[in-house]
């Protein structure tokens, strides 16, 4: 085993992928917040704010999609543990030329919820894109990032602005 792979917990001694054993870890409150930004034309953002998008309520659809995606994270991301989510919130704010997505995931479990928050933010952003791509194909999804986390052995983390 090389020194480079020795700190990668999803690789065993032979360098093969495996699911990390979290059975000995304590069950604690875990919380993670992730964000994403969907950049778009001003007119596109106006359609969202006014509720005039042809496919319906963009924000409601994105919120539900993000929550559903968080619950399915282990099906989407290899080697993620299935955890008992206790809360998922997807907040959306429409600005002049973008929508800011902030997803929060919480659980009382043995492993963190960072991936659940990131998946929720990403899928909410993708849903916004999907519902508006007919009017604005130039939209981009930017700034997908973990914003903060609490709980677990590694302690708290807050992304610097």
N, C-alpha and C positions, 0 to 999 in steps of 0.2 A: 504494500500500500504506500502510495506517495504521501508526502507531508501535505500536499495540496488537498487531497481527498479526505484526510483524517478528520477534518472538522465538518464534513458534509454528512449530516445525520441520516440522510436517505440512502446512503451507500453502506453496505456491510464491509467486512474486512477484505473480501475478495473484489470489492469495487462494484458489486451488483446492487441494483436498486431494490429496496425493501421498505416496508412500512415501519416507522419508528415505534418501538414499544413504549407506550405511555402509561402502562398499567401500574407502575410504582409511583407515579406523580400524584400529588395531592389534588383533590377537586377544589377549585377556587373560582371566584368570580372572574370571568374573562370578558373584556370589552375591547372592541376595535372600531375605529372610524376611518373610512376611506373616502376618497373623492375622485371626481372626474369632471371635465368640462367639455361640453359640446358647443363648439364654435360654429356660428351660422350667420347668414345675412340678417340684417336688421329686420327686414320684412318677414323672415321666417320666425324670428323670435316674437314679433308682433302677433303672428297667427296663433302661436302658443298662448300668449298672454290674453288674447281676445277670445280664445276657444273656437277659432274658425278653421282649424286644420281639417282637411277632407276626411281623414281616417278617424276623427273623433277626439276625445280628451287625451291629449298626448301625456300630460303630467300624471293622470290617474293610471294610464296604461304602463308608463315607465315605473311608477312606484310599485305597482303590483308585480311587474316583471322582475324588478330588483329583489323584492321580498321572496318571491318564488325561487329565484336563482340562488339566493343565499342558502335556502333549505336544501338545494340539490348540489351544493359544492362538491361533495365527495364523489358524485357521479361524473363531474366535469374535470376535476383536477386529480391526476393520478397520485396515489399515496396519501391523500387527505383523509383524516379520520372523520367518521360520522360523529357529529356531536349533537347534544341536546340544546339547540338554540332556545333561549327564553325570550328574546326580543330582537326584532329587526325593524329598523326605521329607515326609510329612504326620504330624505328631504330634497326638494327641488326648488331652485330659485331662478326665475327668468330675468335676465339682464338685457341690456340693449342689443347685444350681438352674441349672446351665449346663454346656455343653461348650466348652472352649477349643480352637480349631483353630490350629495353627502350621504353616505350609508353608514349606519351604526349597527353592529351586531353584538349581542351579549349571550353568554352562556355560563352555567356553573358546570365546569368540566375539567378534564386533565390536560387539555391542550387548547391553544389559542384560537381566536376567531378572526384573525387577520384575513385569511383567504375568503371567508364568508363575506366580510365587509367589502373586500376588493371585487369579488364576483358580483355582489349586489350593485355596486357602483358601475361596474363595466356593463352589465346587462341592462341596467336602467338607461345608460348612455346609448347603448346599441338600439334600444327600443325607440328612443327619441329619434335617432337617425332613421330607423326603419319607417317610422310613421311620417317622416317629412322628406324622405329622399326624392320623392316625385317633384317637389318644388325647390329643393336645394341640394343638389348632388355634391356641392363643394364643402359641405359640413365636414368638420374634423372632430375627432375625440382626442382630447389632450389631457395632460396632467393627471393621469390615473395614478394614484399614489396612496399609500398608507399615511394617514394624517396623525393618528395617535393609537396607542394600545395601552391597556392596563391589565395586570394580572400575570401570573406565571413567574418562573424563576428569573427570566431576563429583566424583569422589572418594567417600569413605565417607559414609554417612548412618545415623544412629540416631535413631529416634523417641523423644522425651522422654516419660517416663511421665506 
